[in-house]
């Protein structure tokens, strides 16, 4: 029997989850958005240090209207219509600046004001 190794994850401030399922956005747009984030995060200073943002794909949030859909944790904010242009705004205003992009928020999780 092989030993199970405890995984390690580097420190991060926020974790974003992006739906890349086929019903969320047409023609692979959500996957393309996800794939673009490495360069966008690096340019914004979000790929390392105290503002580091971890990103993960999910196959479905069961919130299929207005996609791509994205959730920012631990903030508990859910964004819709996350186009490349809107993602740039979310990066600058929320992930770097700490202020939600209210016009794109469609849901707030438990404990959110």
KOLKOL-853876 format. One record per atom (N, C-alpha, C): residue number from 1; chain; atom name; z, y, x. Coordinates in nm, 2 decimals, decimal comma. Each point is the difference from the previous one (the first is absolute). Layout:
BEGIN
ATOM  seq  mol  atom      zz      yy      xx
ATOM  NUM    A    CA       Z       Y       X
...
END
This chain:
BEGIN
ATOM  seq  mol  atom      zz      yy      xx
ATOM    1    A     N    0,00   -0,12    0,08
ATOM    1    A    CA    0,00    0,12   -0,08
ATOM    1    A     C    0,00    0,13    0,09
ATOM    2    A     N   -0,08    0,09   -0,03
ATOM    2    A    CA   -0,01    0,12    0,07
ATOM    2    A     C    0,10    0,11   -0,05
ATOM    3    A     N    0,05    0,08    0,09
ATOM    3    A    CA    0,10    0,10   -0,04
ATOM    3    A     C   -0,07    0,12   -0,07
ATOM    4    A     N    0,06    0,05   -0,10
ATOM    4    A    CA   -0,06    0,11   -0,07
ATOM    4    A     C    0,05    0,13    0,07
ATOM    5    A     N   -0,09    0,08    0,04
ATOM    5    A    CA    0,03    0,12    0,07
ATOM    5    A     C    0,01    0,12   -0,09
ATOM    6    A     N    0,11    0,07    0,02
ATOM    6    A    CA    0,02    0,12   -0,09
ATOM    6    A     C   -0,10    0,11    0,04
ATOM    7    A     N   -0,07    0,05   -0,10
ATOM    7    A    CA   -0,10    0,11    0,03
ATOM    7    A     C    0,06    0,13    0,03
ATOM    8    A     N   -0,07    0,09    0,07
ATOM    8    A    CA    0,04    0,13    0,03
ATOM    8    A     C   -0,10    0,10   -0,05
ATOM    9    A     N    0,05    0,11   -0,05
ATOM    9    A    CA   -0,09    0,11   -0,05
ATOM    9    A     C    0,06    0,13    0,07
ATOM   10    A     N   -0,09    0,08    0,05
ATOM   10    A    CA    0,05    0,13    0,06
ATOM   10    A     C    0,05    0,09   -0,11
ATOM   11    A     N    0,08    0,10    0,05
ATOM   11    A    CA    0,06    0,09   -0,10
ATOM   11    A     C   -0,11    0,09   -0,06
ATOM   12    A     N    0,02    0,03   -0,13
ATOM   12    A    CA   -0,09    0,09   -0,07
ATOM   12    A     C    0,08    0,08   -0,10
ATOM   13    A     N   -0,06    0,11   -0,04
ATOM   13    A    CA    0,06    0,09   -0,10
ATOM   13    A     C   -0,04   -0,03   -0,14
ATOM   14    A     N   -0,13   -0,03   -0,02
ATOM   14    A    CA   -0,05   -0,03   -0,13
ATOM   14    A     C   -0,10   -0,12    0,01
ATOM   15    A     N   -0,01   -0,07   -0,11
ATOM   15    A    CA   -0,09   -0,12   -0,01
ATOM   15    A     C   -0,09    0,03   -0,12
ATOM   16    A     N   -0,13    0,00    0,02
ATOM   16    A    CA   -0,09    0,02   -0,11
ATOM   16    A     C   -0,07   -0,13   -0,03
ATOM   17    A     N   -0,02   -0,02   -0,13
ATOM   17    A    CA   -0,06   -0,12   -0,05
ATOM   17    A     C   -0,12    0,04   -0,08
ATOM   18    A     N   -0,12   -0,05    0,04
ATOM   18    A    CA   -0,12    0,04   -0,06
ATOM   18    A     C   -0,07   -0,12   -0,07
ATOM   19    A     N   -0,03    0,01   -0,13
ATOM   19    A    CA   -0,07   -0,10   -0,07
ATOM   19    A     C   -0,14   -0,01    0,05
ATOM   20    A     N   -0,04   -0,11    0,05
ATOM   20    A    CA   -0,14   -0,02    0,04
ATOM   20    A     C   -0,07   -0,11   -0,09
ATOM   21    A     N    0,06   -0,02   -0,11
ATOM   21    A    CA   -0,06   -0,10   -0,10
ATOM   21    A     C   -0,13    0,05   -0,06
ATOM   22    A     N   -0,09   -0,09   -0,04
ATOM   22    A    CA   -0,13    0,04   -0,05
ATOM   22    A     C    0,00    0,08   -0,13
ATOM   23    A     N    0,11    0,00   -0,08
ATOM   23    A    CA    0,00    0,08   -0,12
ATOM   23    A     C    0,06    0,14    0,02
ATOM   24    A     N    0,05    0,03    0,12
ATOM   24    A    CA    0,06    0,13    0,02
ATOM   24    A     C   -0,10    0,10    0,04
ATOM   25    A     N   -0,10   -0,04    0,08
ATOM   25    A    CA   -0,10    0,10    0,04
ATOM   25    A     C   -0,14   -0,08    0,02
ATOM   26    A     N   -0,10    0,07   -0,02
ATOM   26    A    CA   -0,13   -0,06    0,01
ATOM   26    A     C   -0,06   -0,01    0,14
ATOM   27    A     N   -0,08   -0,10    0,02
ATOM   27    A    CA   -0,08   -0,01    0,13
ATOM   27    A     C    0,09    0,00    0,12
ATOM   28    A     N    0,12   -0,06    0,00
ATOM   28    A    CA    0,08   -0,01    0,12
ATOM   28    A     C    0,06    0,14    0,05
ATOM   29    A     N    0,00    0,10   -0,09
ATOM   29    A    CA    0,05    0,13    0,04
ATOM   29    A     C    0,14    0,00    0,04
ATOM   30    A     N    0,08   -0,08   -0,06
ATOM   30    A    CA    0,15   -0,01    0,03
ATOM   30    A     C    0,01   -0,06    0,14
ATOM   31    A     N   -0,07   -0,11    0,03
ATOM   31    A    CA    0,01   -0,06    0,13
ATOM   31    A     C   -0,05    0,10    0,11
ATOM   32    A     N   -0,11    0,07   -0,03
ATOM   32    A    CA   -0,05    0,10    0,10
ATOM   32    A     C    0,11    0,11    0,02
ATOM   33    A     N    0,06    0,04   -0,10
ATOM   33    A    CA    0,11    0,10    0,01
ATOM   33    A     C    0,11   -0,06    0,09
ATOM   34    A     N    0,05   -0,12   -0,03
ATOM   34    A    CA    0,10   -0,07    0,08
ATOM   34    A     C   -0,05    0,00    0,15
ATOM   35    A     N   -0,12   -0,04    0,02
ATOM   35    A    CA   -0,05   -0,02    0,14
ATOM   35    A     C    0,00    0,13    0,07
ATOM   36    A     N   -0,02    0,12   -0,07
ATOM   36    A    CA    0,00    0,13    0,07
ATOM   36    A     C    0,13    0,05    0,04
ATOM   37    A     N    0,11   -0,06   -0,05
ATOM   37    A    CA    0,13    0,06    0,02
ATOM   37    A     C    0,05   -0,01    0,14
ATOM   38    A     N   -0,04   -0,09    0,08
ATOM   38    A    CA    0,04   -0,01    0,14
ATOM   38    A     C   -0,03    0,13    0,07
ATOM   39    A     N   -0,13    0,04   -0,01
ATOM   39    A    CA   -0,04    0,13    0,07
ATOM   39    A     C    0,07    0,12   -0,06
ATOM   40    A     N    0,01    0,00   -0,14
ATOM   40    A    CA    0,06    0,12   -0,07
ATOM   40    A     C    0,14    0,01    0,04
ATOM   41    A     N    0,08   -0,11    0,01
ATOM   41    A    CA    0,14    0,00    0,04
ATOM   41    A     C    0,02    0,05    0,14
ATOM   42    A     N   -0,09   -0,05    0,09
ATOM   42    A    CA    0,01    0,04    0,14
ATOM   42    A     C   -0,02    0,15    0,01
ATOM   43    A     N   -0,10    0,05   -0,06
ATOM   43    A    CA   -0,03    0,14    0,00
ATOM   43    A     C    0,11    0,09   -0,05
ATOM   44    A     N    0,07   -0,05   -0,10
ATOM   44    A    CA    0,11    0,07   -0,06
ATOM   44    A     C    0,14   -0,02    0,06
ATOM   45    A     N    0,00   -0,09    0,10
ATOM   45    A    CA    0,13   -0,03    0,07
ATOM   45    A     C    0,09   -0,10   -0,08
ATOM   46    A     N   -0,07   -0,08   -0,08
ATOM   46    A    CA    0,07   -0,10   -0,09
ATOM   46    A     C    0,00   -0,14    0,05
ATOM   47    A     N   -0,06   -0,02    0,12
ATOM   47    A    CA   -0,02   -0,14    0,05
ATOM   47    A     C    0,12   -0,04    0,09
ATOM   48    A     N    0,08    0,09    0,04
ATOM   48    A    CA    0,12   -0,03    0,08
ATOM   48    A     C    0,10    0,11   -0,01
ATOM   49    A     N    0,12   -0,02    0,05
ATOM   49    A    CA    0,10    0,10    0,00
ATOM   49    A     C    0,08    0,00   -0,13
ATOM   50    A     N    0,07    0,11   -0,02
ATOM   50    A    CA    0,09    0,00   -0,12
ATOM   50    A     C   -0,07    0,02   -0,13
ATOM   51    A     N   -0,12    0,04   -0,01
ATOM   51    A    CA   -0,08    0,01   -0,12
ATOM   51    A     C   -0,09   -0,12   -0,03
ATOM   52    A     N    0,01   -0,11    0,09
ATOM   52    A    CA   -0,09   -0,11   -0,01
ATOM   52    A     C    0,00   -0,06   -0,15
ATOM   53    A     N   -0,13   -0,02   -0,04
ATOM   53    A    CA   -0,02   -0,06   -0,13
ATOM   53    A     C   -0,06   -0,14    0,01
ATOM   54    A     N    0,06   -0,10   -0,06
ATOM   54    A    CA   -0,05   -0,13    0,00
ATOM   54    A     C   -0,09   -0,01   -0,12
ATOM   55    A     N   -0,11   -0,08    0,01
ATOM   55    A    CA   -0,09   -0,01   -0,12
ATOM   55    A     C   -0,03   -0,15   -0,02
ATOM   56    A     N   -0,01   -0,03   -0,13
ATOM   56    A    CA   -0,03   -0,14   -0,04
ATOM   56    A     C   -0,10    0,00   -0,12
ATOM   57    A     N   -0,08   -0,10   -0,01
ATOM   57    A    CA   -0,09   -0,02   -0,11
ATOM   57    A     C    0,07   -0,09   -0,10
ATOM   58    A     N   -0,02    0,03   -0,13
ATOM   58    A    CA    0,04   -0,10   -0,10
ATOM   58    A     C   -0,13   -0,03   -0,08
ATOM   59    A     N    0,01   -0,12   -0,07
ATOM   59    A    CA   -0,12   -0,04   -0,07
ATOM   59    A     C   -0,01    0,06   -0,14
ATOM   60    A     N    0,12    0,03   -0,06
ATOM   60    A    CA    0,00    0,06   -0,14
ATOM   60    A     C    0,14    0,05   -0,03
ATOM   61    A     N    0,01    0,12   -0,05
ATOM   61    A    CA    0,12    0,06   -0,05
ATOM   61    A     C    0,01   -0,01   -0,15
ATOM   62    A     N   -0,11   -0,05   -0,07
ATOM   62    A    CA   -0,01   -0,01   -0,14
ATOM   62    A     C    0,01    0,15   -0,06
ATOM   63    A     N   -0,05    0,09    0,07
ATOM   63    A    CA   -0,02    0,14   -0,05
ATOM   63    A     C   -0,14    0,04    0,04
ATOM   64    A     N   -0,09   -0,06   -0,08
ATOM   64    A    CA   -0,14    0,00    0,05
ATOM   64    A     C   -0,09    0,12   -0,04
ATOM   65    A     N    0,06    0,10   -0,07
ATOM   65    A    CA   -0,08    0,12   -0,03
ATOM   65    A     C    0,02    0,10    0,10
ATOM   66    A     N   -0,10    0,08    0,03
ATOM   66    A    CA    0,01    0,11    0,09
ATOM   66    A     C    0,01   -0,03    0,15
ATOM   67    A     N   -0,04   -0,12    0,04
ATOM   67    A    CA    0,02   -0,04    0,14
ATOM   67    A     C   -0,09    0,08    0,09
ATOM   68    A     N    0,02   -0,02    0,13
ATOM   68    A    CA    0,10   -0,08    0,06
ATOM   68    A     C    0,14    0,05   -0,02
ATOM   69    A     N    0,09   -0,10   -0,02
ATOM   69    A    CA    0,14    0,03   -0,03
ATOM   69    A     C    0,08   -0,03    0,13
ATOM   70    A     N    0,11    0,09    0,03
ATOM   70    A    CA    0,08   -0,01    0,12
ATOM   70    A     C    0,14    0,02   -0,04
ATOM   71    A     N    0,09   -0,07    0,06
ATOM   71    A    CA    0,15    0,02   -0,01
ATOM   71    A     C    0,06    0,04    0,13
ATOM   72    A     N    0,08    0,10    0,00
ATOM   72    A    CA    0,07    0,04    0,13
ATOM   72    A     C    0,15   -0,03   -0,02
ATOM   73    A     N    0,04   -0,09    0,10
ATOM   73    A    CA    0,14   -0,04    0,00
ATOM   73    A     C    0,07    0,06    0,13
ATOM   74    A     N    0,12    0,03    0,00
ATOM   74    A    CA    0,10   -0,02   -0,11
ATOM   74    A     C    0,00    0,11   -0,10
ATOM   75    A     N   -0,09    0,09    0,00
ATOM   75    A    CA   -0,01    0,12   -0,09
ATOM   75    A     C   -0,02   -0,05   -0,15
ATOM   76    A     N   -0,06   -0,11   -0,02
ATOM   76    A    CA   -0,02   -0,05   -0,14
ATOM   76    A     C   -0,10    0,08   -0,07
ATOM   77    A     N   -0,09    0,06    0,07
ATOM   77    A    CA   -0,11    0,08   -0,07
ATOM   77    A     C   -0,13   -0,08    0,00
ATOM   78    A     N   -0,06    0,00   -0,12
ATOM   78    A    CA   -0,13   -0,07   -0,02
ATOM   78    A     C   -0,11    0,10   -0,02
ATOM   79    A     N   -0,11   -0,01    0,08
ATOM   79    A    CA   -0,11    0,09   -0,01
ATOM   79    A     C   -0,12   -0,07   -0,06
ATOM   80    A     N   -0,08    0,07   -0,07
ATOM   80    A    CA   -0,13   -0,05   -0,05
ATOM   80    A     C   -0,11    0,09    0,06
ATOM   81    A     N   -0,13   -0,05   -0,02
ATOM   81    A    CA   -0,12    0,07    0,04
ATOM   81    A     C    0,02    0,04    0,15
ATOM   82    A     N    0,04   -0,10    0,08
ATOM   82    A    CA    0,01    0,02    0,15
ATOM   82    A     C   -0,13   -0,01    0,07
ATOM   83    A     N   -0,08    0,10   -0,02
ATOM   83    A    CA   -0,13    0,01    0,07
ATOM   83    A     C    0,03    0,04    0,14
ATOM   84    A     N   -0,10   -0,01    0,09
ATOM   84    A    CA    0,02    0,05    0,14
ATOM   84    A     C    0,05    0,14    0,00
ATOM   85    A     N   -0,05    0,09   -0,08
ATOM   85    A    CA    0,04    0,14    0,00
ATOM   85    A     C    0,15    0,01   -0,05
ATOM   86    A     N    0,03   -0,07   -0,10
ATOM   86    A    CA    0,14    0,00   -0,06
ATOM   86    A     C    0,09   -0,06    0,10
ATOM   87    A     N   -0,04   -0,10    0,08
ATOM   87    A    CA    0,08   -0,06    0,10
ATOM   87    A     C    0,04    0,10    0,11
ATOM   88    A     N   -0,10    0,08    0,04
ATOM   88    A    CA    0,03    0,10    0,10
ATOM   88    A     C    0,10    0,10   -0,05
ATOM   89    A     N    0,00    0,03   -0,13
ATOM   89    A    CA    0,10    0,09   -0,06
ATOM   89    A     C    0,14   -0,07    0,00
ATOM   90    A     N    0,00   -0,12   -0,04
ATOM   90    A    CA    0,13   -0,08    0,00
ATOM   90    A     C    0,06   -0,01    0,14
ATOM   91    A     N   -0,09   -0,03    0,10
ATOM   91    A    CA    0,05   -0,01    0,14
ATOM   91    A     C    0,06    0,14    0,04
ATOM   92    A     N   -0,07    0,11   -0,02
ATOM   92    A    CA    0,05    0,13    0,05
ATOM   92    A     C    0,12    0,04   -0,08
ATOM   93    A     N   -0,01    0,00   -0,13
ATOM   93    A    CA    0,11    0,05   -0,09
ATOM   93    A     C    0,12   -0,09   -0,01
ATOM   94    A     N   -0,02   -0,13   -0,02
ATOM   94    A    CA    0,11   -0,09   -0,03
ATOM   94    A     C    0,05   -0,07    0,13
ATOM   95    A     N   -0,09   -0,08    0,07
ATOM   95    A    CA    0,04   -0,08    0,11
ATOM   95    A     C    0,04    0,08    0,12
ATOM   96    A     N   -0,06    0,12    0,02
ATOM   96    A    CA    0,05    0,09    0,11
ATOM   96    A     C    0,09    0,10   -0,05
ATOM   97    A     N   -0,03    0,07   -0,11
ATOM   97    A    CA    0,08    0,11   -0,05
ATOM   97    A     C    0,12   -0,03   -0,09
ATOM   98    A     N    0,00   -0,13   -0,06
ATOM   98    A    CA    0,11   -0,04   -0,08
ATOM   98    A     C    0,00    0,04   -0,14
ATOM   99    A     N   -0,11    0,06   -0,05
ATOM   99    A    CA   -0,01    0,05   -0,14
ATOM   99    A     C   -0,11   -0,08   -0,07
ATOM  100    A     N    0,04   -0,05   -0,12
ATOM  100    A    CA   -0,10   -0,08   -0,08
ATOM  100    A     C   -0,12    0,08   -0,04
ATOM  101    A     N   -0,11   -0,06   -0,01
ATOM  101    A    CA   -0,12    0,06   -0,06
ATOM  101    A     C    0,00   -0,02   -0,15
ATOM  102    A     N    0,07    0,08   -0,07
ATOM  102    A    CA    0,04   -0,02   -0,14
ATOM  102    A     C   -0,12   -0,03   -0,09
ATOM  103    A     N   -0,12    0,07    0,03
ATOM  103    A    CA   -0,11   -0,03   -0,09
ATOM  103    A     C   -0,06   -0,14    0,01
ATOM  104    A     N    0,04   -0,07    0,10
ATOM  104    A    CA   -0,05   -0,14    0,02
ATOM  104    A     C    0,11   -0,10   -0,03
ATOM  105    A     N    0,12    0,04   -0,03
ATOM  105    A    CA    0,11   -0,10   -0,03
ATOM  105    A     C   -0,01   -0,04   -0,14
ATOM  106    A     N    0,00   -0,14   -0,03
ATOM  106    A    CA   -0,01   -0,05   -0,13
ATOM  106    A     C    0,13   -0,07   -0,04
ATOM  107    A     N    0,09   -0,03    0,10
ATOM  107    A    CA    0,12   -0,08   -0,03
ATOM  107    A     C    0,10    0,03    0,11
ATOM  108    A     N    0,13    0,00   -0,04
ATOM  108    A    CA    0,11    0,01    0,09
ATOM  108    A     C    0,09   -0,12   -0,02
ATOM  109    A     N    0,03   -0,06    0,11
ATOM  109    A    CA    0,08   -0,12    0,00
ATOM  109    A     C    0,15    0,03   -0,03
ATOM  110    A     N    0,09   -0,10    0,00
ATOM  110    A    CA    0,14    0,02   -0,03
ATOM  110    A     C    0,06    0,10    0,11
ATOM  111    A     N    0,08    0,09   -0,05
ATOM  111    A    CA    0,07    0,09    0,09
ATOM  111    A     C   -0,08    0,12    0,03
ATOM  112    A     N   -0,12    0,01   -0,04
ATOM  112    A    CA   -0,08    0,12    0,02
ATOM  112    A     C    0,03    0,11   -0,10
ATOM  113    A     N    0,01    0,12    0,05
ATOM  113    A    CA    0,02    0,11   -0,09
ATOM  113    A     C   -0,13    0,04   -0,07
END
